[in-house]
Amino acid sequence: MKTYISTWPPLAPEAPFPRRLAILGSTGSIGVNALRVVAGHPDLFRVEALAGGKNARRLAGQAAAFRPPVLAVLTEAAAAELRGLLPAGYLPEILVGPAAYETIAASAENDLVLSAIVGAAGFLPTLAAAKAGKRIALANKESLVLGGRLIRTACRESGALVLPVDSEHNALFQALCGHADSGSDLARLILTASGGPFRGRDAAFLAAVTPAQALNHPNWTMGAKISVDSASLMNKGLEVIEACHLYGLPVEQVDVLVHPQSIVHSLAEYVDGSQLAHLGVPDMRIPIAHCLCFPKRVTLDMPRLDLAQAADLTFERADEELFPCLRLAKEAYAAGASHPAVLNAANEVAVELFLEEKIGFTDIPRLIEAALARHTALPEDANATDLLAVDAETRRAVLDLAGIGLS
């Protein structure tokens, strides 16, 4: 490992409890599970802010339970609905719009920010938290895909601390703790992938896949977008890029193995041939709690892993011909600083079109590859405005490539 994206957390001063927590994306699966962790250990946290997109009903229920002084939603309509659902006598400040997420991320009232917004929308709030020197529990991989270099720079300048929530990257983090202060003895990182619901299927089957089939993940309960990404292996491609930014490695030192049982969550291999793996049941509360409480470990109310009952643990190479999104992600990272922004934006639009049944499953990588082919790389020092302009232009281009366009 060359250099971690921020101060290496085991070497940082321990943050006191209770920690003042803001959750960006509280109504999604990560946010919901995070609040389950908080509810189990109420002495360790004070929930200062919850941001919940457009799901006013779920956010109102969360707000009633934890009573944070600040809430945020994306639209005035959601804010009006939220006000009508809150308990009598509870009058939090309600912020509205995407900029509200950046305000919460940088607020002096929070010292721990869980970045769990889905997609590129999480980039600016995560960057704001990094610039403000926060302890960031990072569940938004797209932030690093879009602007990992900028977040790395912000962490270096502000002293912000990043703890990876993604199960694979949290597994790597745990495997590296105590062994990677210098990084000279690390050979490679190995990300595991379940293979999704279409492992072992052929091209003819994939061409006829429906959204309902793609959303039926065999091991994990996730939101729609990440479920489709898992089915296409794009999620693993994004995680390869995330690993490169987090751990300061070239793409050649990050491998992927398909592990259908989702028990081994990733491995770190050292120069002597040793491989350190992280094992556990497939439940996101484990990495969430690890990051929110680090370095403290807390009890979680869930079944424990019983290896005697886990059946065989198998591994196989990922099929990058049948699932080209993984290959495209590696190529995008190697191509330049702005190509991953194109990859991510094209994928987000293509997945949305697939879920709306406007394109087929195999059209997702086709559109991404076409968008990447059209892109002229920006300079390596491109700023956030430049990258977001690439994001916006790519979204328009993919709609045109799909024959839909903007009305």
N, C-alpha and C positions, 0 to 999 in steps of 0.2 A: 504494500500500500504506500503510495507516494505521500499524500497528505489527505486527511479527512476533510470534509467540506467545512467544518467548523472546528473550534477547539475540540480535541478528543474528549468526549464526555467523562470517561473515568478519571481524567486529570483535572477536570473543572471543579470548582468549589461546589459542595452539595447545597442545593436550594432548600430552604426551610419549609416545613409544613406548618399550617395548611397553605397549599399553593393556590394562588388566585388564577382561576382557569377561565379561558374564553374558548368556546368551541365554534369554529367556522364550519357550517354544514352539520348542524346538530340533528337535523331530521332525517339524514341519510343513515345507512347501515352502520358506518363507523361512529357517527355521532350518537346514535341510539345505544350502541354497545359501550361507548365511553361513559355515558350517563349511568348505565348499569354498574360499571366499575365504581363510579363516584358514589352511587347509592349504597354500595356495599361497604364503602369506607368514607363516610361523611366527615370524619374528623381530619381527613387528609386534604380536603379541598374546600374552597369557596368558589362557587360558580358565579362569575362576574358578568358574563355575557354569553348569549346564545344567538347564533345567526342561522336562520332556517329556510332560506330561499322563498318559495311560494306556498309551502305546506303550513298554512296558518293554524290549522286544527292540531296537528302534531306538536308544533312549536308551543301552542297555548298550553297543552298538557304538560310539556316539559317545564315551561315557565312556572306553571302553578306548583309543580313539585319542588323546584329548586330556587325560585324567587330571585333570579338575577336582576340587578338594577338596569341592565341594558339588553335590549333585544334588537334584532335586525331582520328585515325581509327585503326582497328584491323589488316589490311593486307597491304602489299606494293602495291598490285593491287588497293585496294581502295584509297590509298594515291595518286597513279598516276592518277587515274580517278578524284579525288578531285582537284588536281592541275590544271587539264585541264578545270575545270568548274568554278573556282574562277574568279571574275572580274579582269580586267587588273588593275595593280597598287596596288592590295591588296595582300600582301605577308606575311601571318601569318606563324608561325612555325608549322609544321605538324609532330606530334609524331605518332609512329607506334607500335602496339603490345599491349598485355594486360598490360604490365608494365607501359605503357604510362598513363593509367588511374590512377595508383597509384602515378605517378609523378605529375599529375594534382591535385589529391586529397590533396597532401601534400604541394603543392606549396605555397610559401610565397605571391604570387600575388593574392591569393584567400582568402577570409575570410568566404565565405558561399558556401558550396558544396551540390548540389542536387544529391543524389545517387539514380539513376533511372535505373540502368542496370538490365536486367531481369536475374534471376537465381543466381546460386552460383558464377558466374563471378563477381558479385558485392561485394563479401566478402572482398577480399584483398584491393580494393580501399576504401571501407568504413572503414576498420581497419586502413588504412594509414591516412585517414582524422581524425579519432579519435585520433590516436597517435600524430598527428600534432596539436591537440587542436582546430580543426575547429568547426564552427557552421554547423551542418549537418542536412539538410532536408532529412529525410530517407524514400525513397519509395521502397527500396529493402529489402523486408521482409526476403529473403533467407539469407542475411548477419547475421541476428540474429538467424535464425534457425540453420545455420551452426556454428556460433561462437559467440553467444550472450554474453557468459561469458567473452570472450577475449575483445570484444568491450566495455563491462561494465568496465573492468579493465583499458583499455586504456583511457576511458573518465575520470575515477577517477584520473589517474596519470597526464593527460595532461590538464584537465579542459575543454575538448571538450563538446559541447552542442548538444543534439539530439532532433529534433522536428519531430514527426511522420506524414508522408504524407498520408499513407494509410487512406482511408476515415473513416474506423471503429476506428482505433487507434487515429486519429486526433479528432474524435468525443469524444472518451474517455478522451483524453487530455483536451479538452475544458470543459467536464463535471467535471473534477477533479480540474481545475484551481480555486483557492480560497477555496478549500475544502479539499485538500489532502497534506498540508504541512507536517503533521506528518503521515497521513495515518491510524491512529488508528481507525478512524470512518468509514472506507470503508469496506463493507461486501463482495461485488463481482463485477466483470465486466461482462457485457452482450454484446457480439458481435452479431450483426444482419447479416443475410445472405439472399440474394434474393431467394435462392433455385435453382437458375440457370434455364436453359431451360427445365430440366427434372423433376422438382418438380411435384409430384403426379403420375409419371409414374411407371410401374412395372418392375420387373427383366427381363421379356421377352423383353420388349421394349429396356431396356438399353443394352441388349446383342447384339442388332442389330443397335445401334446408329452409325451414320456416323460422320466424322470430321465436315462436313458442318453443321450438326445439333448442334453439341457441340459448334461451334463458334457463334451460333446465340443467343447471350445473350439478355434477354428480356428488360434489363434496362440500361446497361452500354456498352460503346464502348471501347474495350480493345484489347490488342494484343492477338495473337493466344494462347500462353502458358497459360496466366492467364485466358483466356476464358474457356479453357478446365479444368483448376483447379477449376474454379467456377462451372462448370457443374458437376464435381465429388465431390464437397465440400472439395477437398484438399486445395483450397485457404483458406477456413475457418479454416482448421486444422493448416495450416502454421501460420495463424493469431492468433490462440490460443497460439502457441509457442512464437510468436512475443510479444504478450501481457504479457506473463509470464516474458520474458526478459526485456521488457520495464519498467514494473511497479513492478517488484520484487515480483510476486505473485506465489503461487503454482497453478498447473493446476486445482485443485479442486475449485478455486475461479474465474475461467473464464468459463462462460457458453455461449451457442450459441442458438439463436432463429432465425427461418426462418421468414422473413418479406418480402413478395413478392413485395411490392410496393417500397422498397428501399428509403423510406422517412425518417424513423428513422435510423440513421447510427450507433448507439450503445448507451448503457446506463451504468451509474455507480450507483450501489445501495449502500446505506449507512446503518449503523447498526440500524437506527430508522425506516427503511422500505422505506425511500424516494428513488425514482429513478429519476436521472437527465438524460434527453435524449438530443441528438443533432439531429435536424431535418433540412432538406434542400433538394433541388432538386438534383438528382443524376448527379452531374457534378464535375469532379475532380479539376476544377479550384478553387473551394472553399477551400479544404484542402491545395492545393498547395500554394495559395496566403496566407493563414493563416500562414504557416510555413516560407515562404520566407520573409514575412513582420513582423512576430511576434515581439512585441505585437501589432503593428499597424494593423488596419483593413482597407482594401481598397475597393473601389467600383469595381464591376465586371459587365461586359456587358452580362447579361444572364437573363432569365425569373426568377421571384421570386416565391417562394413556396406560393401557395394559398390553404390553408387547406380546404376552402369551396368547391374547385374543385378537391381535391385530392382523393375523394371517400373514401371507408373504408380502415382503416389501420388494417391489420390482422397479427397475430403472431401464430406460431406453433412450436412444437419441431422438431428438425432435426432428420431424419430417418437414424441412424447410421448403421443399418443392410443393407439397400438398398444402402447407400452411405458410405462404410466402411472407406474411406480415412480419414474422420474426426476422427473416433475411432483410427485409426492407428497413427495419429499425436499425439493424447493425450497419447497413450501408449508409443510412441517413446520418448516423452519428459520425461515421468516418469521413463523410463528405464535407462537413463544415458546421459552423455554429448555428446557421439558420435552417439547415435542412431538417433537423428534428422538429422545429416549429411547423414546418410544412407537413411533415409526417403526422404530427399530432392533430393539427387542424383538419387535414384531409380525412383522417380516421374518424374524428368526432362527427363530421358531417356525413360521412358514408355510413357510419353506424346508425345515426338518426334516420337516414333514408331507408336503411334496411329494416329498422323497427317499424317504420311507417309503411313497409311493403312496397316501396317505390323502386327498389333495386334488389338484386339477389345477393346471397351471402358471398359468393365468389366475386361479385362486383366490388366488394370492399377493398381487397388488395389491388384490384385493377385500377380503381380510381386513385388510390394512394400512389401507386407507381407512376401513373400519368402526371399527377401533380408534382411529384419529385422531379420528373424528367423536365418539366417546364421551368423549374426554379433556377434562378441565378443566385449563387451564394452571396450573402452579405459579408462584409469584413468581420474578422474575428472579434473586433471590439464593438459590434453592434449593441445598441442600448435597448432598453425595454420598449421604448416607442417604436423603434425599428422592427423588433421582433413581433410586436402586436400588430404592426402594419402587415407583415408577412402573414400572420395568422388570419387577419381579416381578408386579405386578397386571396389566400388559399381557399377559404370557405366559399367565396364567390366563384372561384375557378372550378371547384369540385361540383358545384351545382350546375355550371355550364357543361362540364364534362359528362355529367349524368343526364344531360338533356332536359334539365328542369329549369334552371335559371331563376332569377328573382323577378317577381311580378311587379 
